[in-house]
Amino acid sequence: MRYRTTTVGEAKPDMTPMLDIVFIMLIFFIVTAQYVSEHGLHINHPEPMISEPSNSPNQPLIFQVSDSNSFIHQTRPIDIWSVEALMKQKHTEKPDLPVVLLPSENSHIGMLIRLVDGAKKAGYTTERIVVK
């Protein structure tokens, strides 16, 4: 007895309907996707204060960052270690007063971050740190 082998052509699946479904699903997911908006740093912007005399005991502690990335307090340039020491001293005297940080437009953001870090090391909470 002989075995008869008949070869039927190879079966090839038709990929066209599957590709159509994949493209339809891709379009569906692109259309229904929700785009996430990224949030940056939250900066406290208080209402403008009524100007008080500079020697007032309720005057907030104000630090500026100049265009040359140096720190200024009461029109005097100071270094970062003096900033932290001054913040700590003022915080122990009057812990309720805020710290106001005024960076110039051309200063590096790293200098502002150093001021914020120094204020946090001195004991100021985030609610007491104001960036204008």
C-alpha positions in Angstrom: 0.0 0.0 0.0 1.2 3.3 -0.9 0.7 6.4 1.0 -0.7 9.1 -1.1 0.5 12.6 -0.1 -1.3 15.4 -1.6 0.0 18.8 -1.1 -2.5 21.5 -0.8 -1.1 25.0 -1.2 0.3 26.6 1.9 -2.3 28.6 3.9 -1.4 32.2 4.2 -3.5 34.4 6.5 -4.7 37.7 5.0 -3.1 40.5 7.1 -5.1 43.4 5.6 -8.1 43.2 7.9 -5.9 43.0 11.0 -3.9 46.1 9.9 -7.2 47.9 9.3 -8.3 47.1 12.9 -4.9 48.2 14.3 -5.0 51.6 12.5 -8.6 52.1 13.6 -7.7 51.4 17.2 -4.6 53.7 17.0 -6.8 56.5 15.7 -9.4 55.8 18.5 -6.7 56.0 21.2 -5.1 59.2 19.9 -8.5 60.9 19.7 -9.6 59.8 23.2 -6.3 60.3 24.9 -6.2 62.9 27.7 -3.2 65.0 27.6 -1.5 65.7 30.9 -0.5 69.3 31.6 2.7 69.5 33.6 2.7 71.7 36.7 5.8 73.8 37.6 6.9 75.2 40.9 4.2 76.9 43.0 5.2 80.4 43.9 3.4 82.4 46.6 2.3 85.8 45.3 0.9 87.8 48.1 -1.2 90.9 47.8 0.8 94.1 47.7 1.7 95.3 51.2 1.3 98.8 52.3 4.7 100.2 52.4 6.1 100.5 55.9 9.2 102.4 57.0 12.4 100.4 56.6 13.1 100.4 60.3 9.6 99.1 61.2 9.7 95.9 63.4 7.1 94.3 61.1 9.2 94.8 58.0 9.7 91.4 56.2 13.1 90.1 55.6 13.9 91.0 51.9 16.7 89.5 49.8 17.4 90.3 46.2 19.3 88.4 43.5 21.0 90.8 41.2 21.8 90.3 37.5 25.3 89.3 38.4 23.9 86.5 40.6 24.9 88.1 43.9 22.7 88.4 46.9 21.7 91.8 48.2 20.1 92.7 51.5 19.4 96.3 52.4 21.4 97.6 49.4 24.5 95.6 50.6 25.9 92.6 48.7 26.3 89.6 51.0 27.3 85.9 50.5 25.1 82.8 50.9 26.5 82.0 54.3 25.6 85.4 55.6 22.1 85.0 54.1 21.5 81.8 56.0 22.8 83.3 59.3 20.8 86.4 58.9 17.6 84.4 58.1 18.2 82.2 61.2 18.7 85.2 63.4 15.6 87.0 62.2 13.6 83.8 62.4 14.5 83.4 66.1 13.6 87.0 66.8 10.3 87.2 64.9 9.2 83.8 63.5 5.9 85.2 62.1 7.5 87.6 59.6 7.8 86.4 56.0 10.9 86.2 53.9 10.6 88.0 50.6 12.9 86.9 47.7 13.3 89.2 44.7 15.2 87.6 41.8 16.0 89.8 38.9 14.9 88.7 35.4 18.4 87.8 34.3 19.6 85.9 37.4 20.0 82.2 37.4 17.2 80.1 39.0 19.8 78.2 41.0 20.5 81.3 43.1 16.8 81.6 43.9 16.7 77.9 44.9 19.7 78.5 47.2 17.8 81.3 48.9 14.7 79.2 49.3 16.8 76.3 50.7 18.5 78.7 53.1 15.2 80.0 54.3 13.9 76.4 54.9 17.2 75.6 56.8 16.6 78.7 58.9 13.2 77.3 59.9 10.8 79.3 57.7 7.8 77.3 56.4 6.8 77.4 52.8 3.9 79.7 53.7 6.3 82.3 55.0 8.6 82.3 51.9 7.4 84.8 49.2 8.9 85.0 45.8 8.1 88.1 43.7 
